[in-house]
Amino acid sequence: MGDYFLSLDIGTSSVRAALFNQDGLQKNICDMEYGLTSTADGRAEMDADLVFESALKVIRACVDQSGIGRSGAVGSSECNSGCNGGGSKQGKGCSLGRNSLAGIGISCHMHSLMLVDHGGKPLTPLMTWADNRASEQAEYISSHYDVGDLYNRTGCRVQHPLYPVSKILWYKKTEPDLFNKAAKFITIKEYLIFKLYGVFVVDYTLASCQGCYNIHTQKWDDMILHDILGVSKDRFSDVVECTHTFRNFKKEYEELLGISRDTPLVIGSGDGIMANLGCGVRDDTSFSSTIGTSGAIRTSVSSPLLDGAQRTWCYSFTRDTWVAGGAINNGGIILRWLREEFRKQFEFDAKQKDMSIYGIFDSFASEINPGSDGLIFLPYITGERSPDWNADVRGLMYGLSHFHNKKHIVRAAMEGVMFRLYSVFEVMTELKDRAVRIMANGGYTNSAPWLQMQADIFGKEILVPEVQEASALGAAFLTMITLGAATPDTILKGMQPKSIVKPIAGNHEIYLKAYELSKQIYNSVYPRE
């Protein structure tokens, strides 16, 4: 067996390949952005073939830059101008040894949907979690079925258009010819696996976050398939464990990838579940806190953890392990929106201080008082999931005055995201008050001001791991465990936080007042029915 493990982390805005050794130390990382196609009618789609091609390119770039491929040669392979590589102390262009790749594991964003024909050819673009066009179908489910029973079966709040069960109904109504022609309803990971190996399979987690999978029986739910969707289960992939391993991908990809065809590939799980593993959340004594494009609070449980008010979700991970939590739609996407919509101004500011745009965001935020001097930013630019589950809610600023400036807006946006994450944390601690640690992961761990805001808003210490890409690390760890290169205990023993961010005295009280005001504003604009 080789010494290195590669993770393929498929996100909603980019795909990355990260290389780790058996101690979990990151040796290289390559990524490529592709983004979403979004329109005012709620569309949020991706090109599945572009995602697949990008995945091949980042794998090849990571392999070439590390010298772990079949040739052992160190190359200068680049994905394109959008590929970033060499993110490690090892550095780009340092050979780690020919044929030293032990295996590959996959982490993938959840709630995607595409229709394919019998040959696996896409009939539609890939719908993402952010696509809200199925709101009418979600409302239909809510008004015609017992959503409490559906939640208890699936762990999903199926009356929200996030879930593919509503999206399938949307296709049935709006595109009946495509619906009837579709042989399978699949996720982006299933498409990638089919392209490489010619089979349709899905892991427990990506199956259970569709809204039509029973988390108790660990099978597609016959009642939902028959009564709600009117389809048979053969139009869904076979469900397998997260440790399910493939070998011998199609020969046509051997030269493209630069690795041996018999390199084992472990199917892995959803990105959030992999983040739990990657930051050391093994049971309900810890929460993982993630902010990437979106955000989430999660914990691991030994039996389904459900909320009578349906504010949270619960997905299967293995036959006897579930992950419960709540996700927010609007995480890092808020800062990305600010970056894109006001790029010229922020690029000028960044150039003046020789910083990146995200660096200038941190600089601006650090100059403003906690609470943003009364400016409240409700960051609902893509609707919302937990805990209020309102796909139609939209963002707003409250309290804007003549003395506020762009620095206030940046900090208020960051605080607004963290208030939303705190609202999920409140619910999770209500349901499961045993958690004693909060493990941060995702892109926001690069932002010291954002981490401090979290510690102050939550009133808790925030543990920051050495590797920020916890989803990628989790996929690598799962691959190690599956292939016998490590055990869960040995992995956890080696995981120590890089830093601990502690609350600043007095700030929690300031933030609680701002948080309560943000809830009052929300309830005034969007009163509960």
N, C-alpha and C positions, 0 to 999 in steps of 0.2 A: 504494500500500500504506500502511496505517496505521502508527502508531509503537509500538503496544503489543500485547503478547502475553499471552493469558490461559491459565493452566493449571488444569485440573480434576483434582484429586488425590483419588481415591476410596480411602479407607482402611477399615479394619475397624471403627473406632469413630466416624469422622466423615468428612465430605467438605468440601473447601475449594476455593475459587476464588482464585487469586493472580494479580495483574497485574504484569507486568514491562515495562520499556522495553528497547530494543535493546542496552543496556549490561549487562543482567541485574540492574538495580536494581529492587527490589520497590516498587511504587507503592501497592498496596492488597491486602488479603487478607480474605476472609470465610469463616467456617466454621460448620458445624452438626454437632452430635453426634447419633448415632442408636443406637449400641451393638448388642450381641448379645443373643439369647435363648439362655441356657445352662441346661442341666438336668444332673442327676446321671448320666444315662445316656450322657453324652458329647456331647449335642446342643449345637451352637453355630451358630445360624442368624441370618439377617437377612431383612428384608422387602424384596425387590428393588424394589417400587414405591415404598416409602418412601425408599430410596436414590436412585432416579431423581428423585423429586419434590424431595428435598433438593438434588440436583445442580442442578436447574433454578433453585431458589431462591437458592443461593449465587452462581451465575452472574449472575442478575438483580441481586442485591444489590451485587455487585462492579461491575457495569456502571453501575448507577444512582449509586452513591457516587462513581464516578470520572468520570461524565459522558461516557463513550465510546460510548454507544449511538446509535441512529438519531436520537433527538431532540437529543442533546447536553446535555439538561437534567440538572442534578444533583438527584437525588432522595434521599429518606431511606428507601429500600427496606430492610426488615429481613426476614430469613428468619422469625424468630419470636424468642421470648425466648432461644432457644439459639444464635442467630447472633451471631457476633462480627465486627465489620467495622472498616475504617479502619486496619488495622495497618501504617502507613507514616509516614515523615516528611512525605510529601505530605499525609496526613491525610484523614479522611473529609469528603466534601462539596466537594472541589476539582475543577473540571472540567478534564479533560485534552484535551478536544476531541471534537466530534461526529464519529461514524463513524471514530474513530481506532484501532479494534480491527483489527489485521492478521490475527489468526488465533488458534485455540484448539488446545491439545494436551492429551492425556490421560495421566495416570499412574494406575495402578490396582493395588490389592492382588491377590495371586496365589492360585492353588489353590482358587478358588471354583467352585461347581457348582450349576446349577439345570436343571430339565427344563421344556421348553416345548412347546406343541403346534404344529401347522402354521401357525397364525396368530400365533405368538409369544407366546401367553398362558401365563403361568406355571402349571405343574402342581404345583410344589413351592416351598417357601421356598428361599432361597439358602443352601446349605451353605458354611461358611467353612473356612479352613485349620485352625481350632481344633476342628473337629468330629471326634470320634474314634469315632463309631459303627461305622465300617467296619473296626474292628480284626480281626474274624473273617475278613473278605474279604481283608484284607492278608495275614493268616496263610495263607489258602488259596493266594494267589499264591506266597508264599514256599515252601510245601510241594509245590506241583505244577509249578513252572516254575523255570528256571535264572535266579535273580535277578541273578547276575553278568552274564549275557548281556543281561538287560533293562536293567540299569544302564548297560552299555556302549552300548546302543541309544538310551536316552532321557536319560541323565544324571540320572535320578531313582532314589532308593531306594524302589522301588515297593512294597516290603513294609511300608511305613509308611502308616497310614490318612490321613495328610495329603493324599496324592495322589488326585485325582478318579477315577483308574482304579479304585481300590478302592471309592470312593463309588458309582460307576456299578454295580458288582457288588452293592453293598448294596441299591440300589434294585431291581435285578433279582431279588434273593432276597426282600426284605421287602415290596416294593410292585410286584409283577409287572404289575399292570394299568396303573399309572402308567408303568412302564418301557416297556411295549409301546405305550402311547399317545404317548410322547414322540417328537416329530419331531427335536428337537435337544437335545444336552447342551452347555450354554453357561456362560460366566462372566458376572459382573455387567457387565463392559465391553461384551460382546457384546449383552447385553440393552439397555443404554443406546443403543448404535449402532442396534440394530434399531428401538427406539422412535423415534429421531430420523430415521432414513434408510430403514428398511424392508428392510435387507439383513443377512444373517448373515455376518460376517467376524471374524477374530481375528488379532492380531499374532503374530509368531514366538514371543515370550517367553511370552505367556499360553497359547499352544498347547503349548510345550515343557515347561511346568511342570504338565501334566496327567498325565504318566506313560504316555502312549500316542502320543507324537510322537517321530519319529526325528531326533535332532539332527545326524546326518550327511547324510541325504538331504533334510532339511528338508521332510518330508512326514509325514502321519499314518502310523503303523506298521501295515502290513497284518496282520502276524502277531499283534500284540497285539489289534487290533480283531477279527480273525476267530477266533483261538484262545482268547483270554481273555475278551473281552467278548461275542463272538457278535453283532457289529453291523457295519453297513457304514459307510464313511466319509462317506456323505451325511447321516449323523446328527450330523456335526460341521461346524463352519463352515469356509468357505474361508480359507486362511492367506495373509496379506498382509504386506508389509514394514512396519516401524514408521513409515515415511514416507508410508504410504498416506493420501491426503487426500480428504475428502468436502466437498461443497458442496450447498446447497439442502436444508436440513432441512425436515421437514414443516411446512406453513403454520400448522398449529394451534399450533405452539410459538413463532411469531414474536413475538406480543404478550407471551407469558410470559417470553421471554428478553430482549426489547428490543433485539435486534441484527438486522442484515440476514441474510436466509436464505442468501445466497451467501458468508457468512463462512466461510473455509476451516477445517476441523477435521481435525487430524492425529491418526491413531489412537494413536500413541505406543507405550508399552510398559508393563512391570510397574514397580511403585513402586521396587523395589530397583535395577533397571537404570537407571531415570531418576535415582535418587539418585547412582549412579556418575557419570553425565554431569554432574549438577548440582554435584558437589563436585570435578570435575576429574580423575576417574580415567578415563584414556583407554587405558592399557595396563597390563602387569603390573609396572610399577615403582611402583605405588601400590595401596593397599588403601582401600576405603571402609569406615567403621565406622558403623553405624546403630543407634540405639535409638529406636524409636517405641513402638507397642504391643508389638511383638516386637523382635527385634534381628538383626543379621547382619554378617558380614565378607565382602567381595566384592572381586574383581579382574576386569579385562577381559583376554581372551586371544584370540589370532588362530587358535587351533585348540582343539578340545575338551580340557579339562583334567579328567581323571578320576582317582579314587582307588581303588586295588585293594581297600581295606577299606570302600568305599562310605560314608565318613564325610561326604562333601561332595556337592554337586550341581553340575551344569553345564547352563545353559539357553542357547538361541539368542537372539541379539539382532538380528543382520542375517545375510545370507547368508554372511558371512565373519568375523563377530565373535560371541564367546560370553562369557557372564559366569559365572564359577565362584566358589563360596563355600560358606558354611554359615550356616544361620539358627537362632536360638534362639526358642523359643515365648514365653519369659517375659522381656520387657523392661520397658517402662513400665507394662505391665499390673499388675506387682507393686505399684508405688506407687499406681496407681489402686485396686487392691484394698484396700490399707491405708487410702486416703482414704475409700472407701465403707464399709468395715466398722467403722472407728473414727472416723467423721465428727464426731460430737459432741465428742469429746475434742480432735481436731486442729483443729476450727473454733474451739474455745475458745482453744487455744494461739495460733492464727493471729490471732485478734481481739486478744489481749493484746499482740501485737507488731506489729499492723497490717500483717500479711503475708497472702499467699495460703497455702493449705495446702501447695502445693509449695514455696513459700518457706520455710515452717516446717520442711519436710523437710530442705532444704539447711542451715538453721540448726542443726537437731538433729545432722545428720551431721557438721558442722564442729566440734562440741563433743566428739566421740568420737575416740579414738585409731585409727590404722590397724590393721585386724584386729579391730576392735570388741571389744577386750579378751576375745578367745577365743570370742565368739559366732559361730557359723557358721549361715548361712541358705541352705538349698538351695531355690531359688525355683521349684520345678516345679509350679505350680498348674494348668497346662494341659498336663501331659506335657512331652516334649522332642523336639526334632529333633536337629540336629547337636551334637556328633559321635556321640552314643550312640544316638539314634533309638529312644527308648522312650516310647511313647504312654501307658503305664500308670504311669510314675514319678510320685510325688507329693512335695510340698514338706515340709520339716521344718526345725526349729531344733535345733542341737546345742550343748551347753556352757552352757545357760542357768543363771545363778546368781542369788543374791539381790541382788547389787549391779548387775545389769543392769537397765536401764529402757527406756522407749519410745524414747529417743534411740539406744540401742544397737541396738534392733530395726530402726529406720529405716536406720541406717548398714549393718548387717549385710545387710539386704535389697538395698541398692544395691551392696554389695560382692559379694553372691551373684550378682546379674545380671552384673556385670563379670567374675567368675570364669568364668561360662558363656561369655561372649563371648571371653575369653582362651583357653578350650579350643578354640574354632574357629580363633582366630588361630594357635595352635600347629600345628594340622593344616595350615593354609594355608601357613605358612612352611616346613613340611616338604615340601609338594608344590611350592611355588614360592617359592624363597628370594630372588628378585630384588627384591621390593617394598621400597622404601626410605622411603615416606611413608605415614602413616595419616591419612586425611581424615575427620573426624567430621561427622556430619549427623544430623538428627532432633531430636526434642524435648529429648533429654538435653543438647544443646549449650547450653541455658539454665541448666544446673546446673554451676556452677564446682566444687563438691565432687566431683560425679560424674566430670567430666572429669579432675580431679586424680587420682582413684582409678584411672582408666584409664591415665594416664601412668605412675603408680607400679606398677600391676599388670603392665602390658605392658613396662615398662622402656623406653619409647619416647616421643619427642615426639609430641604430638597436634595436628594442624593443624585449626583451627576456622574455617570459612568465614564470610563476611559474612552470608549468608542461611542460616538453619537449615533451611528447608524445601527440602532439596536435590532431592527428588523433583519438587516443583512447578517449581523452577528448571530441572531437567533437561528436563522436558516443554516448557517455554518455549524452551529452547535448541534442542531437536530441531525445534520448530515453526519457529524462525528459520532453521535450516539448510535445512529442507525447502522453505521458501518463498523461499529465496535472499536472506534479510535478513542472513545471517552465515555464516561458515565455521567449522569446528571449530578451526582455528588461531587465528582472531581471538578466538574465545570463550575459549580456554585462556590466551591472552596477557593477557586482562583479568582473570583470576581470581587473586586474591591472598588468602591467609588473613587473617582479622581478627585472630587471635591464635594463639600457639603455646604449648601447655601442656607444661612440661618436668617430668620425674620429679624427685621430691625424694630426695636422697641418703639411702640406708638403708631407704627404704620398700619398695623392690622386694623385698629379702630378707625383710622381715616378711611381705609378701603371699605370697611363694612358699611359705612354711611354712604359711600359712592355706589357700592353694590346694591344696597337697598333702594337707592334712587333709581338706578338702572332698571330694577324690577318694576318699580312704580311706573316708570315711563313706558316700559313694554306693556304692562297691563292696561295702561290708559289708551295706548294706540291699538293694541290687540287684545281686547277684553275676552276673558274666557267665556265660553258658551255655557 
